[in-house]
Amino acid sequence: MLLDVAHPLRLGLKNSGQDTTILALRDVWRIADEAGFDHVWVFDHLASIGTVGPDRPVYEGWALQAAIAQATRRVRIGCMVTGNTYRNPALLAKLAVTVDHLSGGRLEFGIGAAWAEIEHQMYGIEGLDHRVGRLRESLEVITSLWTRERTTLDGRYYHFNDAIGNPKPIQKPHPPIWIGAGGPQMMEVVVRYADVWNCAGASTPQEAAEKGRMLDKTCEEAGRDPATIRRSVQQSWDGRDRGQLLDLVGQYFERGFTEQIIYLPGPDQARVAEAAAEALPELRSALVR
């Protein structure tokens, strides 16, 4: 399958850090690194999400990324996606720079506006009601701390006065920014700040393509070439039907989604990761130009 797409296909694995073990996480990181996947991912939640309820075990996403940096040598590292409301942007900028240095410049900086109401209620976290505005200001601060000697911002949500952010990231001007977004307001943030858009709120390739047209329109209105924003999607696979995985990856790729993350459901994430690793050469030979 030869397709005229703006970017090459890149594939990653994701063991979120929820309802798993440290051993399983380490196994997935090793498999991703050794098999030649392009990136490996965790997520950022303080309590478990989904139909299992909030009381399942969850590990902290940025601590896991630091561990991945030390446990791997070549695969790129990311969080799909960091919840902006959980941390002050200065702390988040510092965490990201630390992981970028620990990994030798392999960080992919994933961020979103956050959405889990129960976490905000349980832990008394503020900001979910103005989450898009907070994310916009946070990204302004973070990118400034990464690239400028001093940062001053008297914003609606954040206030910085001659703030210093050292060291700077290894990657210049900064690590690639991935933003998870699905609605019109968030698309404006994507167009302003993102290197990669992760499609949120779509369950099929057709729905993802429709949201992609929303991104195209927002780019046109803002004067940005949509081809400068890579498109990302994650899909769950149970490791059993390789043809299903090949078909789904192909359908997304045909619609311009060149950054694809295979989400590994429990309870045996390492088994699914091994199956994905076995399928990787076939995926690349079939879809990469």
PyMOL commands that set and color helices and strands:
alter all, ss='L'
color gray80, all
select helices_A, chain A and resi 22-35+61-71+84-86+89-102+117-123+128-147+184-193+205-222+226-228+242-254+269-287
alter helices_A, ss='H'
color red, helices_A
select strands_A, chain A and resi 10-14+39-42+76-79+82-83+107-112+151-154+159-163+177-181+196-199+230-236+257-263
alter strands_A, ss='S'
color yellow, strands_A
deselect
rebuild
show_as cartoon
